[in-house]
Amino acid sequence: ILEGSSEDQSLDFDTVIGQVKLGQLSVRSSGISGGKATVIVRAEYVPRNVNKLQFTVDAPAGLVLARVSAANGGIIEDWSQTLVADAVLPFGTFGDLVALQFSGLPAAPLLISFAVDNGIYGGDVDPKQFIAPTAFRLLPAAASIGPAFPSAVMTPRVLDFGSAFHTLDFSIENIGGILAPANVVLNWKVGDKPSFVVPRPFEGVIEDTFVPHIVKVSLDRTGPAGLYAGAMTVNWDGGSSGVGGSTVVTVWASVSPPVMSVTPLTLTFEPLVDSQTFSIANTGQSTLTWTVQTGGLPPEISVSPSSGSTTTERDDVTVTVKRTGLSSGTHDYSFGVQGDDGTTQIVEVSVQVP
């Protein structure tokens, strides 16, 4: 549990064990300290007959590659940076491969691309391949990890709309490995959610590492005034890798009561004018319900519509005058517009009869 959110992940190990042509690489990094950082490339699972490995790192500064020693858990200490034909890794083994030692780094987060060249294993219909992250992050004074399989991270996990926001965003990104040709991708979809929010998009497929999908969440402020809280569940899976999980994004909001505004409050009907309009608007939130109190008006004056409701739109009300039966001169009337916000506003009507 973290900030009202929870995350659940699972792994189907049947999809991992026994793969003769599908390997897995992960990366883990130390934090940037004194302009230096170390990234370990690790084999989580090695397919059959692997005697070479080629990858590209987009280094932002000085970079030295060192094989991890056997004493420190390394499994290719006897390899060189050129092919050693008889140095074949045991099928199904795992362990650290190389250390990428960076220097001259700024004290700021860095995103570094990492590309494994699977083309070196031949071009047959079903060649050997490695699932691996396509990038990794270096953080100031904080370690990080890029797992071999897809892994979803949501940021932020709490959306607080307060009393003013109508739309907030959160991101979904994969921090782990990807291999789209083998359908090792990150599929995500919004599951259970509160009725007062709408996410767009509500599902997607991520085929890269650290390339986020942005989800825009809209809040419906037309409901009853009050405090709102709920949980939105985002389910995800790693395609054919068998990994999967769910993350909860907590939603908070405060909806203010409606506030009625009536304009104009004075209508003057000169001799050639038979109808005029006034408008009713909700300058608050929630939904405003209103009613025109016409009981004190003579039959020569009609109001339409005499009731309604509004959220963010403006309601126009027409007042019509029939002068038949009215004596010459100026006739003054008034009526009230009552809102369910607890207020009544008075509209003055002056009718001139020649």
KEKE-3310 file (N, C-alpha, C; in steps of 0.2 Angstrom, whole numbers, plus 5000, padded with zeros to 4 digits):
npx = (5004:5003:5002:4988:4987:4989:4999:5000:5009:5012:5020:5021:5029:5030:5031:5044:5054:5064:5064:5072:5077:5074:5080:5084:5088:5093:5095:5103:5107:5118:5116:5120:5135:5147:5148:5149:5144:5138:5132:5125:5124:5114:5111:5097:5091:5098:5097:5100:5116:5124:5136:5140:5137:5129:5127:5121:5125:5120:5130:5131:5143:5159:5163:5167:5169:5167:5170:5161:5168:5170:5171:5163:5150:5150:5147:5154:5167:5178:5177:5181:5181:5180:5174:5174:5175:5174:5168:5155:5139:5132:5116:5101:5107:5111:5116:5128:5134:5142:5149:5145:5153:5151:5157:5160:5147:5132:5124:5110:5094:5096:5091:5096:5098:5097:5101:5099:5107:5099:5101:5113:5112:5108:5097:5086:5069:5065:5074:5087:5084:5085:5075:5074:5077:5075:5080:5088:5088:5098:5099:5102:5111:5103:5098:5092:5082:5080:5070:5070:5058:5042:5036:5025:5023:5015:5012:5006:5001:4990:4977:4972:4959:4954:4944:4944:4950:4947:4952:4965:4981:4989:5003:5008:5021:5033:5045:5053:5059:5057:5051:5045:5043:5041:5030:5031:5026:5019:5003:4990:4975:4961:4952:4940:4933:4929:4912:4912:4922:4931:4942:4954:4965:4958:4964:4979:4994:5011:5027:5040:5053:5052:5044:5031:5013:5001:4987:4972:4962:4945:4935:4918:4909:4896:4888:4880:4884:4898:4911:4921:4928:4938:4943:4953:4957:4971:4974:4987:4998:5011:5011:5016:5025:5020:5020:5011:5000:4992:4988:4983:4975:4972:4958:4953:4941:4932:4916:4908:4894:4879:4878:4867:4864:4856:4852:4847:4841:4831:4818:4813:4799:4796:4785:4784:4790:4788:4793:4806:4821:4829:4843:4848:4861:4873:4885:4892:4896:4891:4874:4862:4845:4831:4816:4803:4793:4778:4766:4761:4759:4750:4738:4742:4755:4768:4779:4792:4804:4796:4803:4818:4835:4853:4870:4884:4880:4870:4854:4841:4827:4811:4801:4785:4774:4757:4747:4734:4720:4727:4728:4732:4748:4761:4765:4770:4778:4783:4793:4799:4814:4818:4831:4838:4849:4846:4843:4833:4830:4824:4815:4812:4799:4794:4781:4776:4762:4755)
npy = (4994:5011:5027:5026:5018:5002:4988:4974:4960:4946:4931:4919:4905:4895:4900:4903:4894:4882:4887:4887:4895:4908:4921:4931:4947:4958:4975:4984:4998:5008:5023:5040:5046:5058:5061:5048:5032:5015:5002:4986:4973:4959:4942:4934:4923:4911:4905:4891:4887:4900:4910:4923:4940:4955:4972:4989:5005:5021:5031:5045:5051:5048:5030:5014:4997:4983:4966:4956:4948:4931:4929:4938:4934:4934:4927:4927:4929:4924:4927:4937:4954:4951:4937:4922:4906:4894:4897:4894:4898:4890:4881:4889:4895:4908:4925:4939:4949:4960:4975:4992:5006:5022:5039:5056:5061:5072:5079:5074:5066:5053:5046:5032:5024:5007:4994:4978:4967:4956:4951:4944:4931:4924:4922:4913:4906:4905:4912:4913:4924:4939:4945:4961:4977:4992:5004:5012:5020:5032:5038:5052:5048:5036:5020:5010:4998:4988:4976:4960:4956:4964:4977:4987:5004:5017:5034:5049:5040:5045:5055:5071:5080:5091:5106:5112:5107:5100:5090:5078:5071:5055:5044:5029:5018:5006:4999:4988:4974:4971:4963:4964:4956:4943:4945:4950:4962:4976:4976:4986:4990:5000:4995:4992:5007:5023:5030:5044:5048:5048:5040:5043:5038:5021:5010:5001:4997:4995:4996:4998:5004:5015:5024:5033:5031:5042:5045:5054:5060:5064:5073:5072:5086:5088:5081:5078:5090:5089:5078:5067:5051:5038:5022:5018:5005:4999:4986:4975:4966:4956:4951:4937:4934:4931:4938:4949:4960:4972:4989:5002:5017:5031:5042:5058:5071:5087:5093:5108:5117:5122:5139:5152:5163:5177:5186:5199:5209:5217:5221:5230:5234:5242:5252:5245:5233:5216:5204:5198:5192:5183:5177:5162:5155:5144:5147:5141:5124:5107:5103:5115:5118:5126:5137:5148:5159:5163:5167:5179:5187:5195:5188:5193:5193:5181:5167:5158:5144:5139:5132:5123:5115:5117:5115:5118:5125:5139:5144:5151:5161:5166:5181:5186:5198:5203:5216:5218:5222:5229:5245:5262:5268:5265:5250:5241:5226:5211:5196:5181:5171:5156:5146:5130:5132:5139:5153:5167:5177:5193:5198:5213:5220:5231:5237:5246:5255:5261)
npz = (5000:4995:4997:4997:4986:4977:4971:4961:4956:4945:4939:4927:4928:4920:4907:4906:4909:4900:4888:4873:4863:4867:4876:4891:4897:4909:4917:4930:4940:4948:4958:4952:4957:4961:4948:4942:4938:4938:4928:4928:4917:4915:4913:4914:4909:4899:4882:4871:4866:4865:4861:4859:4861:4857:4859:4859:4867:4870:4875:4886:4891:4896:4895:4900:4897:4907:4910:4922:4936:4939:4953:4958:4954:4940:4923:4911:4912:4905:4892:4878:4870:4857:4847:4855:4850:4857:4869:4875:4883:4896:4894:4900:4911:4922:4927:4931:4917:4911:4916:4915:4915:4919:4917:4921:4922:4922:4937:4936:4932:4919:4904:4895:4880:4876:4866:4860:4849:4840:4828:4826:4828:4818:4803:4802:4802:4815:4825:4838:4852:4863:4876:4882:4891:4882:4886:4899:4916:4924:4940:4951:4965:4968:4966:4952:4942:4928:4923:4915:4909:4904:4914:4922:4927:4935:4935:4942:4956:4963:4960:4963:4961:4968:4970:4958:4946:4931:4922:4923:4922:4920:4919:4910:4909:4903:4912:4910:4900:4882:4868:4853:4841:4847:4853:4866:4875:4883:4888:4892:4902:4907:4921:4934:4939:4946:4944:4942:4934:4918:4909:4895:4883:4886:4885:4879:4870:4874:4866:4869:4880:4894:4887:4888:4890:4890:4900:4900:4912:4915:4925:4930:4935:4937:4946:4962:4975:4985:4993:4984:4982:4975:4967:4954:4943:4935:4924:4918:4907:4901:4888:4878:4888:4900:4912:4923:4931:4942:4945:4956:4955:4964:4966:4970:4974:4975:4974:4971:4978:4967:4960:4957:4943:4937:4922:4911:4925:4924:4913:4899:4890:4877:4866:4853:4856:4859:4865:4875:4882:4896:4905:4913:4923:4929:4940:4948:4953:4951:4948:4943:4948:4943:4945:4938:4946:4943:4948:4952:4940:4927:4915:4903:4902:4898:4902:4896:4895:4910:4920:4923:4922:4924:4920:4915:4904:4897:4901:4892:4894:4888:4889:4885:4879:4878:4873:4873:4881:4891:4898:4892:4895:4907:4914:4928:4933:4942:4945:4952:4951:4956:4963:4966:4974:4985:4983:4978:4964:4958:4944:4936:4927:4914:4906:4892:4886:4871)
capx = (5000:5007:4997:4981:4987:4992:5001:5000:5012:5013:5024:5019:5036:5030:5033:5051:5058:5064:5064:5079:5079:5072:5084:5082:5093:5090:5100:5102:5111:5119:5115:5125:5138:5153:5149:5151:5138:5139:5126:5126:5120:5113:5108:5092:5090:5102:5095:5105:5122:5125:5143:5142:5132:5131:5122:5123:5123:5120:5133:5131:5149:5164:5161:5172:5165:5171:5166:5160:5172:5167:5171:5157:5144:5150:5147:5158:5174:5183:5175:5184:5177:5179:5171:5178:5171:5172:5166:5147:5136:5127:5109:5097:5111:5110:5122:5130:5138:5146:5148:5146:5156:5151:5160:5158:5140:5129:5120:5103:5092:5098:5088:5101:5096:5101:5099:5102:5107:5097:5102:5119:5110:5105:5090:5081:5062:5064:5081:5088:5083:5085:5071:5079:5075:5077:5083:5088:5088:5103:5097:5106:5111:5097:5098:5087:5083:5076:5069:5070:5051:5039:5034:5021:5024:5010:5014:5006:4996:4985:4974:4968:4956:4952:4938:4944:4952:4942:4956:4971:4984:4994:5007:5009:5027:5036:5052:5057:5061:5052:5053:5038:5042:5039:5024:5033:5025:5015:4996:4986:4968:4958:4946:4936:4934:4923:4908:4912:4928:4932:4949:4955:4962:4957:4968:4985:5000:5017:5032:5046:5055:5052:5041:5025:5007:4998:4980:4969:4956:4941:4930:4911:4907:4888:4884:4878:4890:4901:4917:4921:4934:4937:4949:4953:4962:4974:4977:4992:5001:5017:5010:5018:5030:5016:5019:5005:4998:4987:4990:4977:4976:4966:4955:4949:4938:4927:4912:4905:4887:4878:4877:4862:4865:4851:4854:4847:4836:4826:4816:4808:4795:4794:4778:4785:4793:4783:4796:4813:4824:4834:4847:4850:4867:4876:4892:4896:4897:4885:4868:4857:4838:4827:4809:4800:4787:4774:4759:4759:4759:4743:4738:4745:4763:4769:4786:4793:4801:4796:4808:4824:4841:4859:4876:4888:4877:4866:4847:4837:4820:4808:4795:4781:4769:4751:4745:4727:4717:4730:4726:4738:4753:4767:4763:4776:4777:4790:4792:4805:4817:4820:4836:4839:4855:4843:4842:4828:4832:4818:4816:4807:4796:4790:4777:4773:4756:4753)
capy = (5000:5017:5033:5024:5014:4996:4985:4967:4957:4939:4928:4912:4903:4890:4903:4905:4888:4877:4891:4885:4901:4915:4923:4937:4951:4964:4979:4987:5003:5012:5030:5044:5049:5061:5060:5041:5027:5008:4998:4979:4969:4953:4937:4931:4916:4910:4900:4886:4888:4907:4911:4930:4945:4962:4977:4996:5009:5028:5034:5052:5053:5042:5024:5009:4991:4978:4959:4955:4943:4925:4929:4943:4932:4935:4921:4928:4932:4921:4930:4944:4958:4947:4931:4916:4901:4888:4899:4894:4898:4884:4882:4890:4898:4915:4929:4945:4949:4966:4982:4998:5011:5029:5044:5063:5062:5077:5076:5075:5060:5052:5041:5030:5019:5001:4990:4971:4965:4949:4949:4941:4924:4920:4924:4908:4907:4905:4913:4915:4931:4941:4950:4965:4984:4996:5009:5012:5027:5034:5043:5054:5045:5032:5014:5008:4992:4987:4969:4957:4956:4970:4979:4993:5009:5022:5040:5048:5035:5048:5061:5075:5086:5097:5109:5116:5104:5096:5085:5077:5066:5050:5040:5022:5016:5000:5000:4982:4972:4971:4960:4964:4950:4937:4947:4952:4969:4978:4978:4989:4992:5002:4990:4996:5014:5027:5032:5051:5050:5045:5040:5042:5031:5017:5004:5002:4992:4998:4991:5001:5005:5022:5028:5033:5032:5047:5044:5060:5058:5069:5073:5075:5090:5089:5077:5082:5093:5085:5075:5061:5047:5031:5019:5016:4999:4998:4980:4975:4960:4956:4947:4930:4933:4928:4942:4953:4963:4978:4995:5006:5025:5034:5048:5062:5077:5090:5097:5114:5118:5127:5146:5154:5170:5179:5192:5205:5208:5222:5220:5236:5233:5249:5250:5240:5226:5211:5198:5199:5186:5184:5171:5159:5152:5141:5150:5136:5117:5102:5105:5120:5117:5133:5138:5154:5160:5167:5167:5186:5190:5195:5184:5196:5191:5174:5166:5151:5139:5141:5128:5119:5114:5119:5113:5123:5129:5145:5143:5157:5161:5171:5184:5188:5203:5204:5222:5218:5222:5234:5252:5266:5270:5261:5244:5238:5219:5208:5189:5178:5165:5152:5141:5126:5135:5143:5160:5169:5183:5196:5201:5218:5220:5237:5237:5253:5254:5268)
capz = (5000:4995:4996:4995:4980:4978:4965:4962:4950:4945:4934:4925:4927:4914:4901:4907:4910:4895:4881:4870:4859:4870:4882:4895:4900:4914:4919:4936:4940:4954:4957:4950:4963:4959:4941:4940:4939:4936:4926:4927:4912:4918:4910:4918:4907:4893:4878:4869:4861:4865:4862:4858:4863:4855:4861:4859:4872:4869:4881:4886:4893:4896:4896:4900:4898:4910:4912:4929:4937:4942:4960:4959:4951:4933:4920:4905:4914:4901:4886:4876:4866:4850:4848:4857:4847:4861:4875:4875:4889:4898:4893:4906:4916:4923:4931:4928:4911:4910:4920:4911:4920:4916:4921:4918:4921:4926:4943:4934:4929:4912:4900:4891:4876:4876:4860:4859:4842:4840:4821:4825:4829:4811:4800:4801:4804:4823:4828:4845:4853:4870:4878:4886:4891:4876:4889:4907:4919:4929:4944:4956:4972:4969:4962:4948:4939:4922:4923:4909:4907:4904:4921:4922:4932:4934:4939:4949:4958:4966:4956:4967:4957:4972:4969:4952:4940:4927:4919:4926:4918:4923:4914:4911:4905:4904:4914:4908:4893:4876:4861:4850:4837:4851:4857:4873:4875:4889:4886:4898:4901:4914:4923:4938:4940:4949:4939:4941:4930:4912:4906:4888:4881:4892:4884:4874:4869:4874:4863:4871:4887:4896:4882:4892:4887:4894:4900:4902:4916:4915:4931:4929:4941:4937:4951:4968:4978:4990:4992:4980:4982:4972:4965:4947:4943:4928:4923:4913:4906:4897:4882:4879:4893:4906:4918:4923:4937:4942:4949:4958:4955:4968:4964:4975:4971:4979:4969:4975:4976:4962:4961:4951:4941:4932:4919:4916:4931:4922:4906:4898:4884:4873:4862:4848:4858:4862:4868:4877:4885:4901:4905:4919:4922:4935:4940:4953:4950:4952:4943:4946:4946:4944:4943:4938:4950:4939:4951:4952:4934:4924:4909:4897:4902:4899:4903:4894:4899:4917:4924:4920:4925:4920:4923:4913:4899:4899:4899:4890:4895:4884:4892:4880:4882:4874:4876:4872:4888:4895:4897:4890:4901:4909:4919:4931:4936:4944:4946:4955:4949:4962:4962:4972:4978:4991:4982:4973:4961:4956:4938:4935:4920:4913:4899:4889:4881:4869)
cpx = (5004:5002:4991:4981:4990:4994:5002:5003:5012:5017:5022:5026:5036:5032:5041:5056:5058:5064:5071:5081:5077:5075:5081:5088:5089:5096:5098:5108:5112:5117:5121:5128:5145:5154:5150:5144:5140:5133:5128:5121:5120:5109:5103:5090:5094:5099:5101:5110:5123:5133:5145:5136:5134:5125:5125:5121:5125:5123:5133:5138:5154:5161:5166:5168:5170:5167:5166:5164:5168:5166:5165:5151:5144:5150:5151:5165:5179:5182:5180:5179:5177:5177:5176:5173:5169:5169:5158:5144:5132:5120:5105:5101:5109:5116:5124:5135:5144:5144:5150:5147:5156:5155:5159:5151:5137:5125:5113:5101:5094:5094:5093:5098:5100:5098:5103:5102:5105:5099:5108:5118:5107:5098:5085:5074:5061:5071:5081:5087:5083:5079:5075:5076:5078:5080:5084:5089:5094:5100:5102:5105:5105:5098:5092:5088:5078:5076:5069:5063:5048:5036:5031:5022:5019:5012:5009:5001:4990:4983:4969:4965:4954:4945:4938:4946:4947:4945:4963:4974:4988:4997:5008:5015:5029:5043:5057:5058:5055:5055:5047:5038:5040:5033:5025:5032:5021:5008:4993:4979:4965:4952:4941:4938:4928:4919:4908:4918:4928:4939:4949:4962:4962:4961:4974:4990:5006:5023:5039:5047:5055:5049:5033:5019:5004:4990:4977:4962:4952:4936:4923:4909:4900:4884:4883:4885:4892:4908:4917:4928:4933:4944:4949:4959:4964:4977:4982:4995:5007:5017:5012:5023:5027:5016:5013:5004:4993:4990:4983:4979:4970:4964:4951:4947:4933:4923:4908:4898:4885:4877:4873:4864:4860:4852:4850:4841:4830:4825:4811:4805:4793:4788:4779:4788:4788:4786:4803:4815:4829:4837:4848:4856:4869:4883:4896:4897:4891:4880:4863:4850:4834:4820:4807:4794:4783:4767:4757:4759:4752:4744:4741:4752:4764:4777:4787:4801:4800:4800:4813:4830:4847:4865:4881:4885:4872:4859:4844:4830:4817:4802:4791:4775:4763:4747:4737:4724:4721:4729:4733:4742:4758:4764:4769:4774:4784:4788:4799:4807:4820:4825:4836:4846:4853:4842:4836:4830:4826:4820:4810:4805:4792:4787:4774:4768:4754:4746)
cpy = (5006:5023:5031:5020:5007:4993:4978:4964:4950:4937:4921:4909:4897:4893:4904:4899:4884:4881:4890:4891:4908:4916:4929:4940:4957:4969:4982:4992:5006:5019:5034:5047:5052:5060:5053:5037:5020:5005:4991:4976:4962:4948:4934:4924:4916:4904:4896:4889:4896:4908:4919:4934:4952:4967:4984:5000:5016:5031:5041:5055:5047:5036:5018:5002:4986:4971:4958:4948:4937:4926:4934:4940:4932:4928:4921:4931:4930:4923:4936:4948:4956:4940:4925:4910:4895:4890:4900:4894:4892:4886:4883:4893:4905:4918:4935:4944:4954:4971:4987:5004:5018:5034:5051:5064:5068:5074:5077:5068:5059:5046:5038:5024:5013:4996:4984:4970:4958:4946:4944:4933:4920:4923:4919:4910:4909:4906:4914:4922:4932:4946:4954:4972:4987:5003:5008:5019:5027:5039:5046:5051:5040:5026:5013:5001:4992:4979:4967:4957:4963:4971:4986:4998:5015:5028:5046:5043:5038:5054:5065:5081:5092:5100:5113:5112:5100:5090:5084:5071:5061:5046:5033:5021:5009:5001:4993:4980:4971:4967:4959:4958:4944:4939:4948:4959:4970:4980:4980:4990:4994:4997:4994:5003:5018:5030:5040:5053:5046:5045:5039:5043:5027:5010:5005:4997:4996:4994:4994:5002:5012:5026:5028:5034:5037:5046:5051:5058:5064:5068:5076:5079:5092:5085:5081:5085:5089:5082:5068:5057:5040:5028:5017:5011:4999:4991:4979:4968:4961:4952:4940:4929:4930:4932:4946:4956:4969:4983:4999:5013:5027:5041:5052:5069:5080:5094:5102:5114:5123:5134:5149:5161:5171:5185:5193:5204:5214:5222:5226:5235:5240:5247:5245:5233:5222:5205:5200:5192:5188:5177:5168:5154:5149:5143:5145:5129:5113:5104:5110:5119:5124:5133:5145:5155:5165:5169:5175:5190:5190:5190:5186:5195:5184:5173:5159:5150:5142:5137:5125:5118:5115:5117:5118:5128:5135:5143:5150:5156:5167:5174:5187:5192:5203:5210:5222:5218:5227:5241:5256:5268:5265:5256:5241:5231:5216:5200:5187:5172:5162:5147:5136:5127:5139:5150:5161:5176:5186:5199:5206:5219:5227:5237:5244:5252:5261:5270)
cpz = (5000:4993:4993:4989:4982:4971:4966:4955:4951:4939:4933:4923:4921:4908:4901:4906:4903:4888:4878:4865:4861:4876:4885:4898:4904:4915:4926:4937:4947:4953:4955:4956:4960:4952:4938:4942:4936:4934:4925:4922:4914:4914:4915:4916:4900:4888:4876:4865:4860:4866:4860:4860:4861:4856:4860:4864:4870:4874:4881:4888:4892:4898:4895:4901:4901:4911:4919:4930:4940:4950:4962:4956:4943:4929:4913:4906:4908:4893:4884:4872:4859:4852:4850:4855:4852:4868:4875:4882:4890:4897:4900:4911:4917:4927:4927:4922:4911:4915:4915:4916:4917:4920:4917:4917:4925:4932:4941:4931:4921:4910:4895:4887:4876:4871:4860:4852:4841:4833:4821:4826:4823:4809:4799:4803:4811:4826:4835:4846:4861:4871:4883:4886:4885:4879:4896:4909:4924:4933:4949:4963:4973:4964:4958:4945:4933:4921:4916:4905:4907:4912:4920:4928:4930:4938:4937:4950:4962:4962:4961:4963:4961:4970:4962:4946:4937:4924:4922:4922:4923:4918:4915:4906:4907:4906:4912:4901:4888:4871:4857:4845:4840:4855:4865:4873:4881:4886:4893:4897:4908:4915:4927:4939:4943:4943:4937:4937:4924:4910:4899:4887:4887:4891:4879:4875:4869:4871:4864:4878:4888:4890:4884:4887:4892:4894:4903:4906:4917:4921:4929:4936:4941:4942:4957:4972:4984:4989:4989:4981:4979:4970:4958:4946:4936:4928:4917:4912:4901:4891:4883:4884:4899:4912:4917:4930:4936:4946:4950:4958:4959:4966:4969:4971:4976:4974:4974:4973:4970:4964:4955:4950:4936:4929:4913:4921:4929:4914:4904:4891:4881:4869:4857:4849:4861:4866:4870:4881:4891:4902:4912:4918:4929:4935:4945:4949:4951:4946:4947:4943:4947:4942:4943:4942:4947:4942:4951:4946:4931:4918:4903:4896:4903:4899:4901:4892:4906:4922:4920:4924:4921:4924:4921:4907:4902:4897:4898:4891:4892:4888:4886:4883:4876:4877:4876:4879:4893:4893:4895:4896:4902:4915:4921:4934:4939:4945:4949:4951:4955:4960:4968:4976:4984:4990:4977:4971:4958:4949:4937:4928:4919:4906:4898:4884:4878:4870)
residu = (ILE:LEU:GLU:GLY:SER:SER:GLU:ASP:GLN:SER:LEU:ASP:PHE:ASP:THR:VAL:ILE:GLY:GLN:VAL:LYS:LEU:GLY:GLN:LEU:SER:VAL:ARG:SER:SER:GLY:ILE:SER:GLY:GLY:LYS:ALA:THR:VAL:ILE:VAL:ARG:ALA:GLU:TYR:VAL:PRO:ARG:ASN:VAL:ASN:LYS:LEU:GLN:PHE:THR:VAL:ASP:ALA:PRO:ALA:GLY:LEU:VAL:LEU:ALA:ARG:VAL:SER:ALA:ALA:ASN:GLY:GLY:ILE:ILE:GLU:ASP:TRP:SER:GLN:THR:LEU:VAL:ALA:ASP:ALA:VAL:LEU:PRO:PHE:GLY:THR:PHE:GLY:ASP:LEU:VAL:ALA:LEU:GLN:PHE:SER:GLY:LEU:PRO:ALA:ALA:PRO:LEU:LEU:ILE:SER:PHE:ALA:VAL:ASP:ASN:GLY:ILE:TYR:GLY:GLY:ASP:VAL:ASP:PRO:LYS:GLN:PHE:ILE:ALA:PRO:THR:ALA:PHE:ARG:LEU:LEU:PRO:ALA:ALA:ALA:SER:ILE:GLY:PRO:ALA:PHE:PRO:SER:ALA:VAL:MET:THR:PRO:ARG:VAL:LEU:ASP:PHE:GLY:SER:ALA:PHE:HIS:THR:LEU:ASP:PHE:SER:ILE:GLU:ASN:ILE:GLY:GLY:ILE:LEU:ALA:PRO:ALA:ASN:VAL:VAL:LEU:ASN:TRP:LYS:VAL:GLY:ASP:LYS:PRO:SER:PHE:VAL:VAL:PRO:ARG:PRO:PHE:GLU:GLY:VAL:ILE:GLU:ASP:THR:PHE:VAL:PRO:HIS:ILE:VAL:LYS:VAL:SER:LEU:ASP:ARG:THR:GLY:PRO:ALA:GLY:LEU:TYR:ALA:GLY:ALA:MET:THR:VAL:ASN:TRP:ASP:GLY:GLY:SER:SER:GLY:VAL:GLY:GLY:SER:THR:VAL:VAL:THR:VAL:TRP:ALA:SER:VAL:SER:PRO:PRO:VAL:MET:SER:VAL:THR:PRO:LEU:THR:LEU:THR:PHE:GLU:PRO:LEU:VAL:ASP:SER:GLN:THR:PHE:SER:ILE:ALA:ASN:THR:GLY:GLN:SER:THR:LEU:THR:TRP:THR:VAL:GLN:THR:GLY:GLY:LEU:PRO:PRO:GLU:ILE:SER:VAL:SER:PRO:SER:SER:GLY:SER:THR:THR:THR:GLU:ARG:ASP:ASP:VAL:THR:VAL:THR:VAL:LYS:ARG:THR:GLY:LEU:SER:SER:GLY:THR:HIS:ASP:TYR:SER:PHE:GLY:VAL:GLN:GLY:ASP:ASP:GLY:THR:THR:GLN:ILE:VAL:GLU:VAL:SER:VAL:GLN:VAL:PRO)
# end
